């Protein structure tokens, strides 16, 4: 069991980071328990903290906390960069998730409405492609792209590199559509972007 504590669950970025940690941990056969001092309602971002605790659990494996924030005695402390408030009204909530993942989690992320609009366009484009690829015969995932994607996540949660890998796969004219579909569907287990949302509609 990997215990993850979110010191500021009222902010989307720390919750997203804890969510990514738990998703990657499960690939390495570690069941993750994510908690914080208050349950955060970030379900629209596909973030689901496991529970509420009055303080950091002990022993604690990972604390997601801003610099200077008290977070118990974790084996590992992960500090996300600051992210200022942004008006996401009228935008797919998962566009905010994508926009945050397009930046290294340690870097500040002062998102603008244009950033959210651009992320929303990428999201719609990828969902359209995945819906199209789903019509093709299934093929095994592309080992090279899948390996590069997972390596990026294992390298300090380098989500920008992971997303660039998927963009390169989408543009690859050699890889069969069925392989692209399976690779994107697998990658979305970690990204949480509902990329197959339009399939079958």
KOLRONU-624001 format. One line per field, with one value per residue: x, y, z of N, C-alpha, C in turn; residue number from 1; residue in three letters; chain. Coordinates in steps of 0.001 Angstrom, whole numbers, always signed. Example, Ala and Ser with C-alpha at 12.3 -4.5 7.8 and 13.67 -1.06 7.14 Angstrom:
2
n.u = +13190/+12850 .
n.v = -5690/-2250 .
n.w = +7800/+7080 .
ca.u = +12300/+13670 .
ca.v = -4500/-1060 .
ca.w = +7800/+7140 .
c.u = +13200/+12900 .
c.v = -3300/+30 .
c.w = +7800/+7870 .
zakol = 1/2 .
loro = ala/ser .
voza = A/A .
END
This chain:
201
n.u = +832/+611/+808/-562/-570/-2401/-1760/-3108/-5983/-7946/-7143/-6725/-4299/-2441/-4116/-4462/-1820/-1386/-3228/-2104/+257/-808/-1985/+224/+1658/+56/+505/+2923/+2252/+1479/-846/-2586/-3394/-5054/-5274/-6479/-6770/-9348/-12109/-11790/-13670/-13152/-14156/-14965/-12590/-11640/-10372/-10060/-9872/-9175/-9991/-10648/-8562/-7599/-4999/-1701/-1162/+637/+2831/+3929/+4086/+4215/+4008/+2132/+2741/+2868/+5724/+6935/+4580/+3067/+3353/+3575/+5692/+6892/+8168/+8809/+8631/+6676/+6582/+4407/+4455/+3261/-121/-2125/-5492/-7987/-10450/-12551/-15032/-17503/-15778/-14569/-14049/-11923/-10135/-8779/-7384/-5733/-4324/-2846/-1246/+314/+2398/+5484/+5217/+6535/+6950/+5701/+2311/+533/-2294/-4068/-7218/-6899/-5034/-6567/-8501/-6947/-6045/-8493/-9110/-7137/-7935/-10494/-9718/-8105/-9997/-11727/-10024/-9504/-12066/-12387/-10243/-11146/-12832/-11332/-9707/-8559/-5241/-2038/-659/+1635/+4891/+7167/+6244/+4559/+6392/+8038/+6188/+5514/+8049/+8468/+6546/+7546/+9845/+10070/+7384/+6972/+4862/+4540/+6379/+5291/+2836/+3735/+4745/+2391/+1250/+3079/+2668/+14/+394/+1908/+2292/+2629/+2050/-573/-4105/-5600/-3676/-2917/-5288/-5444/-3134/-3559/-5872/-4847/-2926/-4588/-5472/-3716/-3621/-6249/-8187/-10507/-10452/-11685/-14293/-16108/-16453/-18505/-20694 .
n.v = -1195/+2157/+5144/+8307/+11712/+14682/+17928/+20281/+19952/+21528/+22694/+22306/+21413/+20092/+17921/+16685/+15925/+14059/+12178/+11325/+10190/+8018/+6540/+5823/+4385/+2148/+782/-280/-2221/-1301/-549/+2396/+4765/+7697/+10645/+13525/+16611/+17427/+16340/+16646/+17904/+17039/+15565/+16090/+16484/+13985/+13180/+11498/+11582/+9323/+9481/+11192/+12542/+13678/+14539/+14125/+10721/+8180/+5482/+7605/+7639/+9362/+12839/+15382/+18575/+22103/+24312/+24858/+24100/+22315/+18800/+16405/+13543/+12472/+9800/+10623/+13827/+15772/+18618/+20603/+23130/+26533/+27346/+29606/+30952/+30224/+30986/+28550/+28211/+27062/+25452/+22216/+20333/+18545/+19657/+21463/+19670/+18493/+20778/+21419/+19130/+19497/+20951/+20884/+19446/+20620/+23199/+26579/+27307/+29399/+29551/+30656/+31772/+31266/+29209/+27136/+26929/+26071/+23597/+22325/+22080/+20294/+18082/+17539/+16945/+14639/+12887/+12647/+11380/+8952/+7872/+7437/+5649/+3471/+2126/+496/-2736/-4333/-3987/-4962/-2912/-279/-1003/+646/+3344/+3046/+2237/+4535/+6381/+5344/+5378/+8120/+8860/+7472/+8862/+11021/+11805/+12964/+14387/+16236/+15198/+12654/+13281/+14456/+12213/+10793/+12599/+12412/+9757/+9887/+11336/+9651/+8012/+5386/+3483/+1217/+2033/+565/-175/+2314/+3051/+1166/+1835/+4516/+4148/+2622/+4405/+6340/+5348/+6316/+9041/+9956/+11303/+10664/+9730/+7954/+8695/+9334/+7062/+4802/+6430 .
n.w = +0/-919/+643/+188/+794/+503/+933/+299/-645/-1714/-3992/-7494/-8736/-6857/-6185/-8671/-9158/-7086/-7918/-10357/-9382/-7965/-10036/-11616/-9734/-9380/-11731/-11154/-9428/-6922/-4627/-4141/-1618/-1310/+509/+2383/+4304/+3922/+1984/-1434/-4137/-6986/-9075/-11661/-12899/-13076/-10753/-7792/-4639/-1944/+744/+3899/+6364/+9597/+9905/+8462/+7626/+9440/+9071/+6358/+2897/+564/+333/-1031/-1296/-1093/-1095/+2147/+3332/+5983/+6273/+7656/+8147/+5573/+3465/+958/-437/-2511/-4380/-6002/-8578/-8337/-9175/-10570/-10142/-12618/-15015/-15850/-16845/-19074/-20448/-21274/-18414/-18348/-20041/-18487/-16870/-18841/-19707/-17413/-17265/-19455/-18674/-16828/-13630/-11514/-12255/-12286/-13146/-14630/-15947/-18845/-20302/-23042/-23014/-21934/-23914/-26100/-25098/-24902/-27609/-28476/-26993/-28073/-30680/-30341/-29273/-31423/-33261/-31868/-31831/-34564/-35058/-33632/-35293/-36828/-37350/-34379/-33203/-31812/-29167/-29957/-29346/-29132/-28912/-26697/-24758/-24649/-23707/-21142/-19977/-19797/-17873/-15697/-15300/-13188/-13387/-16005/-17622/-19826/-21749/-22073/-23246/-25603/-26836/-27416/-29223/-31314/-32034/-32943/-35262/-36796/-39795/-40389/-38384/-37714/-37547/-35690/-33827/-32896/-31621/-29490/-28088/-27333/-25773/-23688/-22658/-21666/-19290/-17466/-17979/-17737/-19360/-20655/-23353/-25067/-25130/-27172/-28618/-30297/-30278 .
ca.u = +0/+1328/-12/-304/-1280/-2495/-1863/-4035/-6918/-8876/-6554/-6729/-3006/-1971/-4971/-4116/-513/-1587/-3943/-1130/+1139/-1512/-2177/+1512/+2011/-693/+1176/+4033/+1645/+1348/-2169/-2381/-4454/-4848/-6116/-6150/-7505/-10758/-12355/-11903/-14618/-12571/-14573/-15020/-11228/-11273/-9540/-10902/-9184/-9761/-10611/-10319/-7931/-7356/-3610/-968/-1039/+1977/+3866/+3471/+5029/+4359/+3224/+2062/+2583/+3596/+6881/+6607/+3337/+3294/+2828/+4000/+7055/+6813/+9408/+9067/+7806/+6564/+6076/+4015/+4565/+2030/-1050/-3084/-6872/-8329/-11877/-12736/-16448/-17767/-14720/-14526/-13169/-10709/-9177/-7921/-6475/-4731/-3471/-1896/-287/+1202/+3496/+6133/+4460/+7310/+6967/+4471/+1383/-487/-3030/-4956/-8333/-6399/-4410/-7649/-9114/-6037/-6092/-9776/-9036/-6352/-8773/-11515/-9043/-7707/-11202/-12198/-9131/-9730/-13344/-12123/-9389/-11904/-13533/-10371/-9406/-7632/-3847/-1295/-107/+2974/+5810/+8091/+5529/+4089/+7567/+8450/+5160/+5680/+9338/+8295/+5835/+8442/+10917/+9577/+6065/+7182/+3659/+4699/+7022/+4330/+1857/+4409/+4831/+1090/+1079/+3892/+1983/-1160/+834/+2674/+1527/+2966/+1395/-1980/-5081/-5976/-2599/-3030/-6417/-5102/-2107/-4203/-6776/-4011/-2323/-5601/-5586/-2857/-3906/-7586/-8783/-11707/-10181/-12609/-15650/-16993/-16528/-19822/-21794 .
ca.v = +0/+3426/+6192/+9619/+12772/+15934/+18962/+21334/+19310/+22494/+23190/+21201/+20874/+19044/+16729/+16036/+15292/+12856/+11219/+10758/+9314/+6777/+5777/+5237/+3401/+912/+42/-981/-3168/-668/+30/+3704/+5381/+9145/+11328/+14908/+17100/+17588/+15692/+17588/+17487/+17261/+14438/+16532/+16355/+12562/+13044/+10899/+11269/+8154/+9719/+12373/+12283/+14940/+14922/+13164/+9396/+7681/+6061/+8275/+7421/+10535/+14028/+16391/+19798/+23267/+24649/+25435/+23565/+21146/+17581/+15222/+13037/+11528/+9279/+11475/+15033/+16247/+19989/+21139/+24572/+27270/+27467/+30641/+30654/+30465/+30813/+27406/+28078/+26850/+24619/+20839/+20304/+17776/+20542/+21967/+18570/+18399/+21978/+21288/+18068/+19962/+21670/+20107/+19703/+21451/+24573/+27341/+27176/+30444/+29274/+31685/+31189/+30749/+27909/+26161/+26753/+25253/+22242/+21765/+21711/+19059/+17023/+17197/+16320/+13281/+12058/+12367/+10363/+7680/+7363/+6934/+4468/+2364/+1423/-386/-3972/-4148/-4405/-4771/-1586/-52/-1174/+1785/+4504/+2725/+2273/+5935/+7009/+4883/+5872/+9521/+8922/+6987/+9852/+12164/+12186/+13923/+14325/+16880/+14257/+11593/+13819/+14605/+10874/+10486/+13453/+11827/+8539/+10275/+11840/+8607/+7483/+3972/+2656/+970/+2718/-301/-84/+3642/+3029/+415/+2571/+5670/+3675/+2232/+5612/+7117/+4836/+7164/+10449/+10264/+12329/+10114/+9861/+7093/+9129/+9410/+5758/+4166/+7401 .
ca.w = +0/-997/+1233/-403/+1516/-237/+1957/-122/-1575/-2271/-5222/-8467/-9140/-5945/-6297/-9933/-8995/-6279/-8766/-11292/-8608/-7649/-11277/-12016/-8711/-9607/-12800/-10508/-8475/-5613/-4423/-3521/-832/-1339/+1489/+2687/+5468/+3547/+695/-2534/-5153/-8306/-9909/-13056/-13420/-12928/-9561/-6766/-3376/-1296/+2033/+4698/+7655/+10295/+9686/+7634/+8245/+9725/+8207/+5145/+1795/-303/+643/-2080/-513/-1565/-269/+3438/+3871/+6841/+5648/+8383/+7930/+4458/+2889/-210/-513/-3883/-4326/-7310/-8754/-8099/-10292/-10240/-10525/-14025/-15271/-16740/-17178/-20486/-21025/-20788/-17236/-18598/-20709/-17402/-16516/-19903/-19700/-16306/-17584/-20524/-18036/-15770/-12409/-10584/-12758/-12091/-14268/-14636/-17175/-19366/-21067/-24321/-22732/-21778/-25233/-26898/-24561/-25299/-29028/-28539/-26439/-29074/-31825/-29978/-29132/-32786/-33816/-31179/-32334/-35923/-34979/-33041/-36367/-37498/-36607/-33271/-33375/-30557/-28916/-30502/-28229/-29007/-28370/-25350/-23896/-24464/-22875/-19759/-19492/-19439/-16600/-14649/-15146/-12417/-13908/-17093/-18460/-21133/-22671/-22364/-24191/-26906/-27422/-28013/-30397/-32380/-32479/-33713/-36568/-37487/-40929/-40589/-37371/-38047/-36700/-34573/-32842/-32288/-30689/-28282/-27350/-26706/-24721/-22554/-22089/-20955/-17919/-16643/-18219/-17236/-20211/-21319/-24777/-25826/-24785/-28338/-29308/-30288/-30261 .
c.u = +873/+407/+421/-1174/-1243/-2733/-2880/-5040/-7970/-8350/-6431/-5361/-2446/-2805/-4660/-2797/-627/-2286/-2985/-181/+467/-1703/-886/+1929/+1313/-110/+2341/+3545/+1632/-41/-2001/-3621/-4151/-5804/-5652/-6977/-8974/-10949/-12542/-12850/-14073/-12955/-14649/-13657/-10730/-10262/-10438/-10086/-9919/-10476/-10118/-9674/-7579/-5933/-2924/-867/+423/+1925/+3264/+4525/+5287/+3459/+3287/+1750/+3415/+4749/+6427/+5333/+3636/+2636/+3345/+5433/+7049/+8183/+9809/+8103/+7838/+5899/+5705/+4240/+3221/+1188/-2118/-4485/-7114/-9807/-12048/-14206/-16630/-16747/-14838/-13581/-11875/-9705/-8255/-6929/-5366/-3787/-2452/-840/+651/+2401/+4165/+5502/+5227/+7322/+5643/+3611/+274/-1246/-3929/-6146/-7889/-5726/-5479/-8327/-8258/-6047/-7403/-9787/-8231/-7192/-9825/-10894/-8676/-8925/-11787/-11341/-9388/-11043/-13175/-11287/-10138/-12652/-12630/-10152/-8361/-6254/-3134/-793/+1282/+3972/+6698/+7400/+5052/+5246/+8026/+7468/+5356/+7001/+9227/+7584/+6719/+9593/+10349/+8272/+6181/+5994/+3810/+5349/+6072/+3304/+2478/+4532/+3504/+836/+1872/+3240/+782/-776/+1573/+1813/+1760/+2201/-81/-2926/-5482/-4941/-2630/-4161/-6043/-4080/-2711/-5124/-5990/-3425/-3336/-5889/-4764/-3235/-5283/-8313/-10045/-11576/-11110/-14066/-16607/-17164/-17924/-20978/-22227 .
c.v = +1254/+4512/+7560/+10644/+14047/+17048/+20040/+20773/+20258/+23096/+22044/+20596/+19839/+17769/+15961/+15298/+14017/+11775/+10547/+9803/+7975/+5924/+5093/+4155/+2075/+106/-769/-1857/-2631/-44/+1319/+4152/+6869/+9796/+12753/+15376/+17378/+16953/+16756/+17047/+17852/+16139/+14826/+16451/+14916/+12361/+12586/+10580/+10181/+8490/+10975/+11922/+13626/+15451/+13877/+11812/+9055/+6152/+6623/+8115/+8695/+11651/+14969/+17707/+20916/+23567/+25335/+24912/+22368/+19918/+16332/+14847/+12013/+10986/+10115/+12662/+15549/+17620/+20471/+22635/+25238/+27316/+28470/+30266/+30986/+30180/+29700/+27200/+27965/+25992/+23209/+20796/+19543/+18552/+21169/+20901/+18461/+19590/+21915/+20223/+18463/+20718/+20789/+20449/+20566/+22925/+25264/+27244/+28207/+30345/+30450/+31009/+30624/+29392/+26829/+25892/+25840/+23807/+21568/+21325/+20429/+17876/+16582/+16484/+14875/+12371/+11709/+11283/+9001/+7058/+6778/+5651/+3249/+1552/+425/-1660/-3712/-4700/-4226/-3342/-1477/-44/+49/+2986/+4247/+2790/+3691/+6666/+6632/+5354/+7325/+9650/+8468/+7953/+11111/+12712/+13259/+13846/+15100/+15947/+13127/+12055/+14034/+13257/+10500/+11337/+12907/+10555/+8896/+10710/+10789/+7966/+5994/+3064/+2459/+1655/+1874/-284/+1268/+3660/+2341/+1165/+3776/+5242/+3268/+3459/+6399/+6572/+5687/+8638/+10860/+11332/+11865/+10209/+9005/+7493/+9059/+8079/+5177/+5138/+7752 .
c.w = +0/-442/+701/+313/+680/+769/+1601/-1128/-2148/-3569/-6228/-8737/-8167/-6038/-7577/-9802/-8170/-7081/-9742/-10577/-8343/-8890/-11719/-11014/-8960/-10755/-12248/-9348/-7049/-5519/-3632/-2768/-741/-356/+1685/+3859/+5179/+2187/-380/-3595/-6529/-9260/-11381/-13723/-13375/-11803/-8424/-5510/-2606/+1/+2713/+5991/+8284/+10079/+8838/+8328/+8502/+9775/+6922/+4053/+1003/+200/-551/-1386/-1121/-617/+1016/+4060/+4760/+6236/+6346/+8088/+6809/+4056/+1676/-175/-1938/-3841/-5724/-7373/-8528/-9361/-9901/-10670/-11991/-14198/-16305/-17101/-18684/-21189/-20461/-19588/-17477/-19445/-19673/-16984/-17557/-19876/-18578/-16617/-18712/-19982/-16997/-14427/-11409/-11002/-12453/-13350/-14121/-15958/-17548/-20040/-22409/-24142/-22629/-23118/-26108/-26417/-24932/-26749/-29220/-28069/-27451/-30260/-31512/-29832/-30494/-33427/-33182/-31644/-33728/-35875/-34454/-34099/-37084/-36685/-35522/-33619/-32039/-30410/-29531/-29349/-28033/-28375/-26945/-24356/-23616/-23543/-21404/-19165/-19054/-18090/-15451/-14378/-14483/-12987/-14989/-18056/-19770/-22160/-23040/-23384/-25569/-27606/-28084/-29251/-31582/-32921/-33339/-35124/-37392/-38575/-41169/-39630/-37722/-37056/-35501/-33464/-32139/-31261/-29386/-27437/-26635/-25570/-23478/-21870/-21258/-19564/-16962/-16776/-17713/-18031/-20936/-22834/-25636/-25605/-25966/-29053/-29151/-30292/-31684 .
zakol = 1/2/3/4/5/6/7/8/9/10/11/12/13/14/15/16/17/18/19/20/21/22/23/24/25/26/27/28/29/30/31/32/33/34/35/36/37/38/39/40/41/42/43/44/45/46/47/48/49/50/51/52/53/54/55/56/57/58/59/60/61/62/63/64/65/66/67/68/69/70/71/72/73/74/75/76/77/78/79/80/81/82/83/84/85/86/87/88/89/90/91/92/93/94/95/96/97/98/99/100/101/102/103/104/105/106/107/108/109/110/111/112/113/114/115/116/117/118/119/120/121/122/123/124/125/126/127/128/129/130/131/132/133/134/135/136/137/138/139/140/141/142/143/144/145/146/147/148/149/150/151/152/153/154/155/156/157/158/159/160/161/162/163/164/165/166/167/168/169/170/171/172/173/174/175/176/177/178/179/180/181/182/183/184/185/186/187/188/189/190/191/192/193/194/195/196/197/198/199/200/201 .
loro = unk/unk/unk/unk/unk/unk/unk/unk/unk/unk/unk/unk/unk/unk/unk/unk/unk/unk/unk/unk/unk/unk/unk/unk/unk/unk/unk/unk/unk/unk/unk/unk/unk/unk/unk/unk/unk/unk/unk/unk/unk/unk/unk/unk/unk/unk/unk/unk/unk/unk/unk/unk/unk/unk/unk/unk/unk/unk/unk/unk/unk/unk/unk/unk/unk/unk/unk/unk/unk/unk/unk/unk/unk/unk/unk/unk/unk/unk/unk/unk/unk/unk/unk/unk/unk/unk/unk/unk/unk/unk/unk/unk/unk/unk/unk/unk/unk/unk/unk/unk/unk/unk/unk/unk/unk/unk/unk/unk/unk/unk/unk/unk/unk/unk/unk/unk/unk/unk/unk/unk/unk/unk/unk/unk/unk/unk/unk/unk/unk/unk/unk/unk/unk/unk/unk/unk/unk/unk/unk/unk/unk/unk/unk/unk/unk/unk/unk/unk/unk/unk/unk/unk/unk/unk/unk/unk/unk/unk/unk/unk/unk/unk/unk/unk/unk/unk/unk/unk/unk/unk/unk/unk/unk/unk/unk/unk/unk/unk/unk/unk/unk/unk/unk/unk/unk/unk/unk/unk/unk/unk/unk/unk/unk/unk/unk/unk/unk/unk/unk/unk/unk .
voza = A/A/A/A/A/A/A/A/A/A/A/A/A/A/A/A/A/A/A/A/A/A/A/A/A/A/A/A/A/A/A/A/A/A/A/A/A/A/A/A/A/A/A/A/A/A/A/A/A/A/A/A/A/A/A/A/A/A/A/A/A/A/A/A/A/A/A/A/A/A/A/A/A/A/A/A/A/A/A/A/A/A/A/A/A/A/A/A/A/A/A/A/A/A/A/A/A/A/A/A/A/A/A/A/A/A/A/A/A/A/A/A/A/A/A/A/A/A/A/A/A/A/A/A/A/A/A/A/A/A/A/A/A/A/A/A/A/A/A/A/A/A/A/A/A/A/A/A/A/A/A/A/A/A/A/A/A/A/A/A/A/A/A/A/A/A/A/A/A/A/A/A/A/A/A/A/A/A/A/A/A/A/A/A/A/A/A/A/A/A/A/A/A/A/A/A/A/A/A/A/A .
END
